[in-house]
């Protein structure tokens, strides 16, 4: 076999040497070798075999402590320990359906009984209990969604933590620092002081929340307007001091958990990460973080349900219209996008740097290869002992082109169009039924038929 300045092989192909002008010699085999080496950069280090790289990945996962392997945003804290004691949780997080049913009925069923006894179940006031859309959205839809979200988020975020190691983004040398970050997050999660503070906050703000923010300016099943002030009915006391605090405490607890998650991701983004710009997920290996939007689906939808109930009561009983709330809808949509996608945007600076590094690495390599390719196949006589059809040079050129395209298309954020659409669906879906307040169902069907046909 012939080569340039020594023998060199690429795969099973013979080395490709060509004469340039004067005494210049360029070896396409050497360039192709470099291209394959860059493509393997994620899985192996220079001078190490592929089996050694796989062994290193396995050892990295095995070196993780059990605490890190079992990471969870949900397990731990006073509420979790209380639910364990009363049997509403079976480790790690079983009996989700039982928790949803029991907690929801504890918050909602007494209201049904008290309003029935007080004559405010189906009449007697402007907004009877059964016709209070906002209360039912809060207690029968939003609250179960927040409770049920625990199981989904527990599984999905644990998988995301493990992906940092399994994809070798966290190198063995960085594992100790990674474990410190995880341990710090778990200490915050288990803090009894913070959960007790959240509990005190919801009880202290319950009266303000009910009489101010949520108040509809008319007689309702929970309160009557007397001399310009609201007087709570028996059901109103349960609603103010039991039902609302339960729903608000679970929501605030989730906000705190998501703060822990955001802090954890920010700390991880500052570690020495092994990011590869040619990774096919177009996110240097961080594409799995886009699953954050799907993991938070029930949590996001719970907030959209709350907004829908808020608007429904005012549309039905105060004569407002859905377009009057476009600012509120936009504000909630922006909030949900921030909650779902904001935490993972901390990796954006790293992705932009890796894209620039990849372009600076692959750009000269691509130029060197295509110049050699042009000289060999386009300028002067072609090699007689190597036909163009079936030549490995063509495949190498295509591989190099694909790799460069991947580097060039590295996203500035570790999520794609699917995550953006998912958050939009979670936001809009609960609001769609309110469009029926703008026109009848028959008119809506007629308009849809007109658009489609």
Secondary structure in CASP SS format (residue, H / E / C, confidence):
PFRMAT SS
TARGET T0000
AUTHOR 0000-0000-0000
METHOD secondary structure of the structure
MODEL  1
X C 1.00
X C 1.00
X C 1.00
X C 1.00
X C 1.00
X C 1.00
X C 1.00
X C 1.00
X C 1.00
X E 1.00
X C 1.00
X C 1.00
X E 1.00
X C 1.00
X C 1.00
X C 1.00
X E 1.00
X E 1.00
X E 1.00
X C 1.00
X C 1.00
X C 1.00
X C 1.00
X C 1.00
X E 1.00
X E 1.00
X E 1.00
X H 1.00
X H 1.00
X H 1.00
X H 1.00
X H 1.00
X H 1.00
X H 1.00
X H 1.00
X H 1.00
X H 1.00
X H 1.00
X H 1.00
X C 1.00
X C 1.00
X C 1.00
X C 1.00
X C 1.00
X C 1.00
X C 1.00
X C 1.00
X C 1.00
X C 1.00
X H 1.00
X H 1.00
X H 1.00
X H 1.00
X H 1.00
X H 1.00
X H 1.00
X H 1.00
X H 1.00
X H 1.00
X H 1.00
X H 1.00
X H 1.00
X C 1.00
X C 1.00
X C 1.00
X H 1.00
X H 1.00
X H 1.00
X H 1.00
X C 1.00
X C 1.00
X C 1.00
X C 1.00
X C 1.00
X C 1.00
X C 1.00
X C 1.00
X H 1.00
X H 1.00
X H 1.00
X H 1.00
X H 1.00
X H 1.00
X H 1.00
X H 1.00
X H 1.00
X C 1.00
X C 1.00
X C 1.00
X E 1.00
X C 1.00
X C 1.00
X C 1.00
X E 1.00
X C 1.00
X H 1.00
X H 1.00
X H 1.00
X H 1.00
X H 1.00
X H 1.00
X H 1.00
X H 1.00
X H 1.00
X H 1.00
X H 1.00
X H 1.00
X H 1.00
X H 1.00
X H 1.00
X H 1.00
X H 1.00
X H 1.00
X H 1.00
X H 1.00
X H 1.00
X H 1.00
X C 1.00
X C 1.00
X C 1.00
X C 1.00
X C 1.00
X C 1.00
X C 1.00
X C 1.00
X C 1.00
X E 1.00
X C 1.00
X H 1.00
X H 1.00
X H 1.00
X C 1.00
X H 1.00
X H 1.00
X H 1.00
X H 1.00
X H 1.00
X H 1.00
X H 1.00
X H 1.00
X H 1.00
X H 1.00
X H 1.00
X H 1.00
X H 1.00
X H 1.00
X H 1.00
X H 1.00
X H 1.00
X H 1.00
X H 1.00
X H 1.00
X H 1.00
X H 1.00
X H 1.00
X H 1.00
X H 1.00
X H 1.00
X H 1.00
X H 1.00
X H 1.00
X H 1.00
X H 1.00
X H 1.00
X H 1.00
X H 1.00
X C 1.00
X C 1.00
X C 1.00
X E 1.00
X C 1.00
X H 1.00
X H 1.00
X H 1.00
X H 1.00
X H 1.00
X H 1.00
X H 1.00
X H 1.00
X H 1.00
X H 1.00
X H 1.00
X H 1.00
X H 1.00
X H 1.00
X H 1.00
X H 1.00
X H 1.00
X H 1.00
X C 1.00
X C 1.00
X H 1.00
X H 1.00
X H 1.00
X H 1.00
X H 1.00
X H 1.00
X H 1.00
X H 1.00
X H 1.00
X H 1.00
X H 1.00
X H 1.00
X H 1.00
X H 1.00
X H 1.00
X H 1.00
X H 1.00
X H 1.00
X H 1.00
X H 1.00
X H 1.00
X H 1.00
X C 1.00
X C 1.00
X C 1.00
X C 1.00
X C 1.00
X C 1.00
X E 1.00
X C 1.00
X C 1.00
X E 1.00
X E 1.00
X E 1.00
X E 1.00
X C 1.00
X C 1.00
X E 1.00
X E 1.00
X E 1.00
X E 1.00
X C 1.00
X H 1.00
X H 1.00
X H 1.00
X H 1.00
X H 1.00
X H 1.00
X H 1.00
X H 1.00
X H 1.00
X H 1.00
X H 1.00
X H 1.00
X H 1.00
X H 1.00
X H 1.00
X H 1.00
X H 1.00
X H 1.00
X H 1.00
X H 1.00
X H 1.00
X H 1.00
X H 1.00
X H 1.00
X H 1.00
X H 1.00
X H 1.00
X H 1.00
X H 1.00
X H 1.00
X H 1.00
X H 1.00
X H 1.00
X H 1.00
X H 1.00
X H 1.00
X C 1.00
X C 1.00
X C 1.00
X E 1.00
X C 1.00
X C 1.00
X C 1.00
X C 1.00
X C 1.00
X C 1.00
X C 1.00
X C 1.00
X C 1.00
X C 1.00
X C 1.00
X C 1.00
X C 1.00
X H 1.00
X H 1.00
X H 1.00
X H 1.00
X H 1.00
X H 1.00
X H 1.00
X H 1.00
X H 1.00
X C 1.00
X H 1.00
X H 1.00
X H 1.00
X H 1.00
X H 1.00
X H 1.00
X H 1.00
X H 1.00
X H 1.00
X H 1.00
X H 1.00
X H 1.00
X H 1.00
X H 1.00
X H 1.00
X H 1.00
X H 1.00
X H 1.00
X H 1.00
X H 1.00
X H 1.00
X C 1.00
X C 1.00
X C 1.00
X C 1.00
X H 1.00
X H 1.00
X H 1.00
X H 1.00
X H 1.00
X H 1.00
X H 1.00
X H 1.00
X H 1.00
X H 1.00
X H 1.00
X H 1.00
X H 1.00
X H 1.00
X H 1.00
X H 1.00
X H 1.00
X H 1.00
X H 1.00
X H 1.00
X C 1.00
X H 1.00
X H 1.00
X H 1.00
X H 1.00
X H 1.00
X H 1.00
X H 1.00
X H 1.00
X H 1.00
X H 1.00
X H 1.00
X H 1.00
X H 1.00
X H 1.00
X H 1.00
X H 1.00
X H 1.00
X H 1.00
X H 1.00
X H 1.00
X H 1.00
X H 1.00
X H 1.00
X H 1.00
X H 1.00
X H 1.00
X H 1.00
X H 1.00
X H 1.00
X H 1.00
X H 1.00
X H 1.00
X H 1.00
X H 1.00
X H 1.00
X C 1.00
X C 1.00
X C 1.00
X C 1.00
X C 1.00
X C 1.00
X C 1.00
X C 1.00
X C 1.00
X C 1.00
X C 1.00
X C 1.00
X C 1.00
X C 1.00
X H 1.00
X H 1.00
X H 1.00
X H 1.00
X H 1.00
X H 1.00
X H 1.00
X H 1.00
X H 1.00
X H 1.00
X H 1.00
X H 1.00
X H 1.00
X H 1.00
X H 1.00
X H 1.00
X H 1.00
X C 1.00
X C 1.00
X C 1.00
X C 1.00
X C 1.00
X C 1.00
X C 1.00
X C 1.00
X H 1.00
X H 1.00
X H 1.00
X H 1.00
X H 1.00
X H 1.00
X H 1.00
X H 1.00
X H 1.00
X H 1.00
X H 1.00
X H 1.00
X H 1.00
X H 1.00
X H 1.00
X H 1.00
X H 1.00
X H 1.00
X H 1.00
X H 1.00
X H 1.00
X C 1.00
X C 1.00
X C 1.00
X H 1.00
X H 1.00
X H 1.00
X H 1.00
X H 1.00
X H 1.00
X H 1.00
X H 1.00
X H 1.00
X H 1.00
X H 1.00
X H 1.00
X C 1.00
END
